[in-house]
Amino acid sequence: MELSNLNIKNGLCISLGANIDSNYGKPIETFIICKPKIETLIKSWINQSKYCNKETESSETIFYWSSIYESSPHGVKDNQPNYLNTLVLVKSNSFPKQTTENAKFLLREFKNLERNFGRKKTPNNMKWLSRCLDLDILWWEDFCFKDEELILPHPRFMNRNFIISPLSEVLSRTQTVKKVEEERWLVD
């Protein structure tokens, strides 16, 4: 079954990548330390919006983390170490209202986290440099937005094996496939 046939734009999906040491150690150590920080950040973002909205009485937020995958650097000409990649699919009944301000707030928080781990600002016109931590918002529900700072959903996530492999793993745990009538399949 092709991923394009699945309802993947359900929830909030964040990718993590690293191929050089951070302020906290090697990429694997970076992920171990970063995972609970991301969960705390997202829960705080949700809770702040709950106090503003007061629409949802009880909230449940579940984090589905993929395994860690190793991949070759994408699009580089210089020799770089391989990347470690993982992603998290967050399901919640209490996400903040889908607005540009809320999406950019989350992006700024992720950029602050990257800086905390030692990531330096990428020089203009320089793509695909080694990184101690790279956090990308792949999608947030069905919210679509585009400017110089942020594009949602991420325009190239379906073309990256370092996203597709962990995404397939997470979706296999979060999607239910049911057989209906003859040979048609539905995905919840």
C-alpha atoms as one frame of an Amber mdcrd trajectory, in Angstrom:
protein
   0.000   0.000   0.000   1.386   3.392  -0.944   1.867   5.998   1.752  -0.015
   8.521  -0.363  -3.158   6.413   0.150  -2.948   6.748   3.922  -4.349   9.527
   6.046  -0.907  10.616   7.222  -1.733  14.248   7.862  -3.336  13.353  11.152
  -1.511  14.705  14.169   1.769  16.558  14.385   4.879  14.981  12.883   8.431
  16.093  13.727  11.656  14.714  12.246  15.038  14.699  13.980  18.405  14.306
  12.321  22.035  14.593  13.439  25.404  13.599  12.033  27.944  15.384  14.252
  28.426  15.740  17.999  26.270  18.232  19.910  26.864  19.934  23.255  25.503
  16.706  24.789  27.610  14.160  22.932  27.338  11.933  19.897  24.152  11.948
  17.759  22.681   8.951  19.618  23.223  10.733  22.956  21.714  13.883  21.464
  18.535  11.955  20.591  18.320  10.337  24.031  18.526  13.738  25.732  16.401
  15.545  23.142  13.376  13.194  23.106  11.986  14.118  26.549  12.726  17.794
  25.881  10.615  17.646  22.708   7.775  15.905  24.548   7.866  18.505  27.339
   7.975  21.347  24.828   4.976  20.030  22.888   2.961  19.323  26.048   3.687
  22.847  27.275   2.659  24.299  23.883  -0.614  22.346  24.070  -1.261  23.300
  27.705  -0.664  26.998  27.043  -3.248  26.933  24.289  -5.719  24.964  26.441
  -5.740  27.763  28.995  -6.468  30.225  26.199  -9.119  28.112  24.467 -10.707
  26.163  27.364 -12.592  24.120  24.754 -11.196  20.702  25.637 -11.858  19.528
  29.170  -9.649  16.457  29.190  -6.663  16.116  26.944  -4.684  13.133  25.865
  -1.382  13.445  24.043   0.438  10.371  22.761   3.952  10.345  21.300   4.760
   7.617  18.762   8.541   7.522  18.283  10.172   5.611  15.465  13.348   3.619
  15.785  16.577   5.388  14.906  17.697   4.959  11.310  21.095   5.603   9.734
  21.210   7.287   6.335  23.729   8.759   3.941  23.820  12.561   3.787  21.335
  13.859   1.214  22.357  16.219  -1.570  25.941  16.849  -0.406  29.127  17.058
  -2.424  31.544  17.144   0.517  32.343  14.105   2.619  30.121  13.984   5.719
  29.378  11.386   8.365  26.135   9.431   8.009  23.044  10.829   9.686  20.943
   9.317  12.413  17.247  10.024  11.872  14.081   9.459  13.819  10.651  11.020
  13.981   7.734  11.399  16.297   4.064  11.417  15.423   2.080  13.244  18.091
  -1.629  12.566  18.469  -3.680  14.858  20.681  -7.251  16.001  21.077  -5.988
  19.359  22.403  -3.694  20.845  19.761  -3.691  24.630  19.639  -5.794  26.304
  16.984  -4.119  25.905  13.591  -2.756  29.376  12.971   0.410  30.792  11.485
   1.324  32.260  14.887   0.991  28.905  16.670   2.982  27.056  13.997   5.754
  29.658  14.029   5.838  29.649  17.840   6.510  25.893  17.763   9.139  26.356
  15.042  10.923  29.031  17.139  10.909  26.708  20.140  12.499  23.966  18.018
  15.142  26.410  16.719  15.917  27.400  20.329  16.304  23.723  21.209  18.661
  23.223  18.237  20.793  26.174  19.446  20.821  24.728  22.973  22.313  21.557
  21.529  24.979  23.609  19.704  23.599  24.172  16.226  24.965  27.289  14.572
  23.065  29.440  12.092  23.476  28.118   8.558  25.190  30.640   6.272  23.028
  31.950   3.409  22.977  29.787   0.291  24.576  26.872   2.154  22.417  23.739
   2.148  22.832  20.318   3.651  25.688  21.039   6.020  26.522  18.647   8.867
  24.267  19.221  11.870  24.370  18.386  15.535  20.551  18.554  15.589  17.983
  19.272  12.896  14.303  19.461  13.845  11.673  19.803  11.128   7.906  20.047
  11.374   6.698  17.686   8.649   3.005  18.422   9.080   0.453  19.563  11.619
  -2.962  18.043  10.998  -4.204  19.432   7.663  -2.741  22.916   8.176  -1.209
  24.368   4.996   1.064  27.387   5.130   3.973  28.801   3.155   6.414  31.660
   3.637  10.219  32.060   3.740  10.440  30.689   7.281   8.053  27.731   7.234
   6.222  25.510   4.760   3.574  23.082   6.008   3.317  20.330   5.128   7.054
  19.990   4.487   7.303  20.012   0.686   9.822  17.173   0.288   9.131  14.764
   3.124   7.593  12.142   0.816  10.800  12.090  -1.269  13.196  11.358   1.578
  13.914   7.761   2.567  15.211   8.987   5.943  11.633  10.171   6.575   9.678
   7.445   4.776  11.299   4.520   6.626  10.624   5.806  10.158   7.232   7.127
   9.073   6.223   3.717   7.722   7.195   2.155  11.036   5.163   4.640  13.082
   2.147   4.463  10.783   2.130   0.678  10.994   1.605   1.093  14.754  -0.949
   3.917  14.597  -3.133   3.116  11.580  -5.732   0.388  11.468  -6.301  -1.328
   8.150  -9.678  -3.031   7.714 -10.810  -5.264   4.898 -14.174  -4.263   3.471
 -16.081  -5.670   0.518 -14.114  -7.792  -1.820 -10.508  -6.598  -2.119 -10.837
  -2.967  -1.016  -9.045  -1.811   2.126  -9.815   1.147   4.364  -7.391   2.956
   6.624  -8.653   4.619   9.788
